[in-house]
Amino acid sequence: MILKSEYSVECLHDLITNLIYCKPLYNREKSVRPLLVEILAREQPISVGQEAELACRAVGSRPPAIITWWLDDKPMIVADPQKNSDDRNETVSFLRWTPRMEHDGRVVTCRASHANLEHATLETSMKLNLHYVPIVELQLGSKMNPNDIEEGDDVYFDCVVSANPPAYKVVWEHNSQVMTHNQRAGVIAGSAHLALQGVSREQAGKYVCIASNVEGDGRSAPVTLQVICNMRVTDSGKFLFPGKFSSDLKIDINIDKLKLFDFAPVYETLIGDPFANEF
């Protein structure tokens, strides 16, 4: 692109030689608005928590464009000065920053303005599509009462995953041990759900789901499953606890005081207290 400049000259006519001598008084570059502004494509995705670099190029402005960066409607800090090409026809600005999770889906804008011309601003924008480690939440089935799960009940967990890119693997843990799908044993482990059919007292404890993508592994907070041991009162006034004991466990209790009995300590003992190992 060829740009003409404005000259003001002073000329002198030599009457003897009949020659005219001229000299420029000043040389002023014409003001030209930016013709193009673009955010240059990246080969790598932008990830949460990792420093990223974006480049913006403005073309055709005279004098060179002034480039600024914006996140939605707020200016962003640019540490490095913009660079002009040798012919001053192109200007490039580099933005370096570390995106956070709340930046996902927001809009980054590169704006090229002119130092002298009003209403000569060009801008281009991109919506942030950030990659991040899976965010995982483990929930007990919505129709289940966590305080009223007994041996033999069917128990369901939901693993809610937010991830970009999508998770390619979900692993379930019970008391820090990886679980495997075993339909014959009533353990149905999928990518979003875990079912325990006919739950037993041994399956009480802490459950975690872990989702993985190329950004890393995301763990849910543990959810504690309490399983109430089945029991009944015999005609002789004893509690009978069936299970894996060598013989039925019987506890003496006064039937007249049954209504005053606090069941909670018994339940707690049977769902994982160290004291339960003595049975």
Secondary structure, DSSP 4 states (H G I P E B T S, - for coil): ----EEEEEEEEEETTTTEEEEEEEEEEEPPB---EEEEPP-SSPPBTTS-EEEEEEEES-BSPPEEEEEETTEE----SPPEE-TTS-EEEEEEEE---GGGTT-EEEEEEE-SS-TT--EEEEEE---BEEEEEEEEE-TT--TT--BTT--EEEEEEEEEESPPSEEEEEETTEE---BGGGTEEE-SSEEEETT--GGG-EEEEEEEEETTEEEEPPPEEE--BPP-EE-TTSEEEE-SSSSS-EEEE--GGGGGG---HHHHHHHTT-GGGGG-
